[in-house]
Amino acid sequence: MPEAIRSAIAKDWKENLNIRFSFLFWNCTNHFVLRKQPMDQDFVTQLYQDHTHTRHLVPASTTCQFAEAVMQLLFPPLSETRFTSLKQFELHISQLQFNLERILDGMADKLNSSPASLAGAIMNELPRLRQLLIGDATAISNGDPAAQSIEEVIRTYPGFKAVAFYRLAHTMLHLGIPLLPRVISAYAHARTGIDIHPGATIGEYFCIDHGTGVVIGQTTVIGNYVKVYQGVTLGAISVEKGMANIKRHPTIEDNVVIYAGATILGGNTVIGTRSIIGGNVWLTESVPPYSRVYHHPQIKMRRSEAPEDVLNYSI
């Protein structure tokens, strides 16, 4: 390249670079000036008072970390820690229980028992919890031809993860612990796209296949060996707030299969044992055992000759 052209390019690049730096400096300077403007003092004072009047401090992040630690404890394929001795493993369990006790200390005035006793009760429930979850993983593995092993289900399936967090949250709720079950269920919802209220009652060998968009309401009752596909809603017909303590969500009996997009609503709605609910079905009334319920859409198809001129374009 001739030297004259090289010099011209270098000069142009330098001038443009100086313009860029000047613009950047102007933006940053004005940004920092704007940041120096004081926040409304009344707002700051009110916010400070709200903080000081908070009677319990339960960080959501700490609760979610505990839930993840429980799953890693119960299922070695999920664990990020490798233990070299039984003593080390026992110390890890003790530390986990102590962490839960510290979480519960932040809401001690809202508990029906001491943080220590409730932490111990939850840890004592873990063997039962693991047995239930092994059953759930087995149901998913048996029901999904794509599943290669139970370990794959435990490590990768969002349906299993959502049910695992639900069972932990449900155990806490059953022991009378407030708030934490909802924190865990919200965390599971964010992680998996599956929304299971911790108050729902779900039997053994529960299978959620795919799972995105599944919603299971607070008073739902689900039996054993039930299989649910993505987009299923087990919800409530709109009711007044004063009816919050009544059964508002459906009952699903044993061995029922509910396909994608089905919506089943109402506290008096019962889906009888071994029924199959087809995709996109909308139900607000009960179905007897051994039923087959399908939705038949109005679909019209017609054939046409291939057009002579096809418009091909790209974006």
C-alpha positions as CSV (number, residue, x, y, z in Angstrom):
1,M,0.0,0.0,0.0
2,P,1.4,3.5,-0.9
3,E,2.6,5.4,2.1
4,A,0.4,8.4,1.3
5,I,-2.8,6.2,1.4
6,R,-1.6,4.5,4.6
7,S,-1.0,7.9,6.3
8,A,-4.5,9.2,5.2
9,I,-6.1,6.0,6.6
10,A,-4.2,6.3,9.9
11,K,-5.1,10.0,10.2
12,D,-8.8,9.3,9.6
13,W,-8.8,6.4,12.1
14,K,-7.2,8.6,14.8
15,E,-9.6,11.5,14.2
16,N,-12.6,9.1,14.4
17,L,-11.2,7.5,17.5
18,N,-10.8,10.9,19.2
19,I,-14.4,11.6,18.4
20,R,-15.5,8.3,19.8
21,F,-13.6,8.8,23.1
22,S,-14.9,12.4,23.4
23,F,-18.5,11.1,22.9
24,L,-17.9,8.3,25.4
25,F,-16.4,10.7,27.9
26,W,-19.4,13.1,27.5
27,N,-21.9,10.3,28.0
28,C,-20.1,8.9,31.1
29,T,-19.7,12.4,32.6
30,N,-23.3,13.2,32.2
31,H,-24.3,9.8,33.5
32,F,-22.3,10.3,36.6
33,V,-23.7,13.8,37.1
34,L,-27.2,12.4,36.8
35,R,-26.4,9.7,39.3
36,K,-25.3,12.3,41.8
37,Q,-28.8,13.7,42.0
38,P,-30.2,12.8,45.4
39,M,-33.0,10.3,45.8
40,D,-36.2,11.6,47.2
41,Q,-35.6,11.8,51.0
42,D,-39.1,11.0,52.1
43,F,-39.0,7.8,50.0
44,V,-35.6,6.8,51.5
45,T,-36.9,7.4,55.0
46,Q,-40.0,5.4,54.4
47,L,-38.1,2.6,52.9
48,Y,-35.6,2.6,55.8
49,Q,-38.6,2.3,58.3
50,D,-40.0,-0.6,56.3
51,H,-36.7,-2.4,56.6
52,T,-36.4,-1.8,60.4
53,H,-40.0,-2.9,61.0
54,T,-39.5,-6.2,59.2
55,R,-39.8,-8.9,61.9
56,H,-38.3,-11.8,60.1
57,L,-35.4,-12.0,57.5
58,V,-35.5,-15.1,55.3
59,P,-33.4,-14.5,52.2
60,A,-34.9,-16.3,49.2
61,S,-31.5,-17.1,47.9
62,T,-30.5,-18.9,51.1
63,T,-33.7,-20.9,51.0
64,C,-33.2,-21.9,47.4
65,Q,-29.6,-22.9,48.1
66,F,-30.8,-25.2,50.9
67,A,-33.4,-26.8,48.5
68,E,-30.6,-27.4,45.9
69,A,-28.4,-28.8,48.6
70,V,-31.1,-31.3,49.7
71,M,-31.4,-32.5,46.1
72,Q,-27.7,-32.9,45.9
73,L,-27.7,-34.8,49.1
74,L,-30.4,-37.2,48.1
75,F,-29.1,-37.9,44.6
76,P,-25.4,-38.4,44.2
77,P,-25.5,-37.7,40.4
78,L,-26.5,-34.1,41.2
79,S,-23.8,-33.6,43.9
80,E,-21.0,-31.1,43.4
81,T,-19.1,-32.6,46.4
82,R,-17.3,-35.8,46.6
83,F,-17.0,-37.3,50.1
84,T,-13.9,-39.3,51.2
85,S,-15.3,-40.6,54.5
86,L,-18.5,-41.4,56.3
87,K,-17.6,-38.9,59.0
88,Q,-17.2,-36.1,56.4
89,F,-20.6,-37.1,54.9
90,E,-22.3,-37.0,58.4
91,L,-20.7,-33.6,59.1
92,H,-22.2,-32.4,55.8
93,I,-25.7,-33.5,56.8
94,S,-25.3,-31.8,60.2
95,Q,-24.2,-28.6,58.5
96,L,-27.2,-28.8,56.2
97,Q,-29.5,-29.1,59.2
98,F,-27.8,-26.2,60.9
99,N,-28.2,-24.1,57.8
100,L,-31.9,-24.8,57.8
101,E,-32.2,-24.0,61.5
102,R,-30.6,-20.6,60.8
103,I,-33.1,-19.9,58.1
104,L,-35.9,-20.8,60.4
105,D,-34.5,-18.6,63.1
106,G,-35.3,-15.6,60.9
107,M,-39.0,-16.4,61.2
108,A,-39.1,-18.0,64.7
109,D,-42.1,-15.8,65.8
110,K,-44.2,-17.4,63.0
111,L,-43.4,-21.0,63.7
112,N,-45.5,-23.5,65.7
113,S,-42.3,-25.1,67.1
114,S,-38.7,-24.3,67.7
115,P,-36.4,-23.9,64.6
116,A,-34.2,-26.7,65.9
117,S,-37.1,-29.2,66.2
118,L,-38.6,-28.3,62.8
119,A,-35.2,-28.5,61.1
120,G,-34.7,-32.0,62.7
121,A,-38.2,-33.0,61.6
122,I,-37.5,-32.0,57.9
123,M,-34.2,-33.9,57.9
124,N,-36.0,-37.0,59.3
125,E,-38.4,-36.8,56.4
126,L,-35.7,-37.1,53.8
127,P,-35.6,-40.9,53.6
128,R,-39.4,-40.9,52.8
129,L,-38.9,-38.0,50.4
130,R,-36.1,-39.9,48.5
131,Q,-38.2,-43.0,48.2
132,L,-41.1,-41.0,46.7
133,L,-38.8,-39.3,44.2
134,I,-37.2,-42.5,43.1
135,G,-40.7,-43.7,42.3
136,D,-41.4,-40.5,40.4
137,A,-38.1,-40.9,38.4
138,T,-39.0,-44.5,37.7
139,A,-42.4,-43.5,36.4
140,I,-40.9,-40.9,34.1
141,S,-38.2,-43.3,32.8
142,N,-40.8,-46.0,32.2
143,G,-43.2,-43.6,30.5
144,D,-40.8,-41.8,28.2
145,P,-39.2,-43.9,25.4
146,A,-36.6,-41.2,25.0
147,A,-35.3,-41.7,28.6
148,Q,-32.1,-43.7,28.7
149,S,-31.9,-44.2,32.4
150,I,-33.2,-43.1,35.8
151,E,-30.0,-41.2,36.3
152,E,-30.7,-39.2,33.1
153,V,-34.1,-38.4,34.4
154,I,-32.8,-37.2,37.7
155,R,-30.1,-35.1,36.1
156,T,-31.9,-33.5,33.2
157,Y,-35.7,-33.8,33.3
158,P,-37.5,-30.6,34.3
159,G,-40.6,-32.6,35.3
160,F,-38.6,-34.5,37.8
161,K,-36.9,-31.4,39.2
162,A,-40.3,-29.6,39.6
163,V,-41.8,-32.6,41.4
164,A,-38.7,-32.9,43.7
165,F,-38.9,-29.3,44.8
166,Y,-42.7,-29.7,45.2
167,R,-42.3,-32.7,47.5
168,L,-39.8,-30.8,49.7
169,A,-42.0,-27.7,49.8
170,H,-45.1,-29.8,50.6
171,T,-43.3,-31.5,53.5
172,M,-42.4,-28.1,54.9
173,L,-46.0,-26.9,54.5
174,H,-47.3,-30.1,56.2
175,L,-45.0,-29.3,59.2
176,G,-46.6,-25.8,59.5
177,I,-43.7,-23.8,58.1
178,P,-44.9,-20.6,56.4
179,L,-43.4,-18.8,53.4
180,L,-40.5,-21.1,52.7
181,P,-42.7,-23.6,50.7
182,R,-43.9,-20.8,48.4
183,V,-40.3,-19.6,48.0
184,I,-39.2,-23.0,46.9
185,S,-42.2,-23.6,44.6
186,A,-41.6,-20.2,42.9
187,Y,-37.9,-21.1,42.5
188,A,-38.9,-24.4,40.9
189,H,-41.3,-22.6,38.6
190,A,-38.6,-20.2,37.4
191,R,-36.2,-23.1,36.8
192,T,-38.6,-25.5,35.1
193,G,-41.6,-23.6,33.8
194,I,-43.8,-25.9,35.9
195,D,-46.0,-24.3,38.6
196,I,-47.0,-26.7,41.4
197,H,-48.5,-25.2,44.5
198,P,-47.0,-26.8,47.6
199,G,-50.5,-27.3,49.0
200,A,-51.5,-29.8,46.3
201,T,-51.7,-33.5,47.2
202,I,-49.8,-35.7,44.8
203,G,-49.6,-39.5,45.1
204,E,-46.8,-41.9,44.2
205,Y,-45.2,-42.5,40.8
206,F,-46.2,-39.1,39.4
207,C,-44.9,-38.4,35.8
208,I,-44.7,-35.0,34.2
209,D,-43.6,-35.4,30.6
210,H,-41.9,-32.3,29.0
211,G,-43.8,-30.2,31.5
212,T,-43.5,-26.6,30.2
213,G,-46.6,-24.7,31.2
214,V,-48.1,-27.2,33.6
215,V,-50.1,-25.6,36.4
216,I,-51.3,-27.6,39.5
217,G,-53.4,-25.6,41.9
218,Q,-53.4,-25.5,45.7
219,T,-56.2,-27.9,46.5
220,T,-55.6,-30.3,43.6
221,V,-55.6,-34.0,44.6
222,I,-53.7,-36.4,42.4
223,G,-53.7,-40.2,42.9
224,N,-51.0,-42.7,42.0
225,Y,-49.5,-43.5,38.6
226,V,-50.8,-40.3,37.0
227,K,-49.1,-38.9,33.9
228,V,-49.4,-35.3,32.8
229,Y,-48.1,-33.7,29.6
230,Q,-47.0,-30.1,28.9
231,G,-49.5,-27.3,29.1
232,V,-52.0,-29.0,31.4
233,T,-53.9,-26.8,33.9
234,L,-55.5,-28.3,37.0
235,G,-57.1,-25.1,38.1
236,A,-60.0,-23.4,39.8
237,I,-63.1,-21.7,38.4
238,S,-63.0,-18.1,39.5
239,V,-64.1,-17.8,43.1
240,E,-64.3,-15.1,45.7
241,K,-61.4,-14.5,48.1
242,G,-63.6,-15.7,51.0
243,M,-63.7,-19.2,49.4
244,A,-60.0,-19.6,49.7
245,N,-60.3,-22.4,52.3
246,I,-62.6,-24.6,50.3
247,K,-61.5,-27.2,47.7
248,R,-61.3,-25.3,44.4
249,H,-59.2,-27.6,42.2
250,P,-60.0,-31.0,40.6
251,T,-59.3,-34.5,41.8
252,I,-57.4,-36.8,39.5
253,E,-57.7,-40.5,40.5
254,D,-55.2,-43.3,39.9
255,N,-53.7,-44.2,36.5
256,V,-55.1,-41.2,34.7
257,V,-53.3,-39.7,31.6
258,I,-53.8,-36.1,30.7
259,Y,-52.5,-35.0,27.3
260,A,-51.0,-31.6,26.3
261,G,-53.0,-28.5,26.7
262,A,-55.9,-30.0,28.6
263,T,-57.6,-27.7,31.2
264,I,-59.5,-29.2,34.1
265,L,-61.2,-26.8,36.5
266,G,-63.3,-26.9,39.7
267,G,-63.2,-28.4,43.1
268,N,-66.1,-30.7,42.4
269,T,-64.5,-32.1,39.2
270,V,-63.3,-35.7,39.5
271,I,-61.5,-37.5,36.8
272,G,-62.2,-41.2,37.4
273,T,-59.5,-43.9,37.5
274,R,-57.8,-45.1,34.3
275,S,-59.4,-42.3,32.2
276,I,-57.6,-40.6,29.4
277,I,-58.1,-36.9,28.8
278,G,-57.1,-35.8,25.3
279,G,-55.1,-32.8,24.2
280,N,-56.8,-29.3,24.4
281,V,-59.9,-30.7,26.2
282,W,-61.7,-28.2,28.5
283,L,-63.5,-29.8,31.5
284,T,-65.5,-28.4,34.3
285,E,-67.5,-31.5,35.2
286,S,-66.6,-35.0,36.4
287,V,-65.7,-37.9,34.2
288,P,-66.5,-41.5,35.3
289,P,-63.7,-44.2,35.5
290,Y,-62.3,-45.7,32.3
291,S,-63.5,-42.7,30.2
292,R,-61.9,-41.4,27.0
293,V,-62.4,-37.7,26.5
294,Y,-61.2,-36.0,23.3
295,H,-61.5,-32.7,21.6
296,H,-62.4,-32.7,17.9
297,P,-61.4,-29.4,16.3
298,Q,-63.0,-28.1,13.1
299,I,-60.2,-28.5,10.6
300,K,-60.7,-28.0,6.9
301,M,-58.1,-29.1,4.3
302,R,-58.1,-28.5,0.6
303,R,-55.6,-29.3,-2.2
304,S,-54.5,-26.8,-4.7
305,E,-52.3,-26.9,-7.8
306,A,-48.7,-25.8,-7.4
307,P,-48.5,-22.1,-8.5
308,E,-46.5,-21.3,-11.6
309,D,-44.7,-18.4,-10.0
310,V,-43.4,-18.9,-6.5
311,L,-42.3,-15.9,-4.5
312,N,-39.0,-16.7,-2.8
313,Y,-37.5,-14.1,-0.5
314,S,-35.2,-13.9,2.4
315,I,-34.8,-11.5,5.3
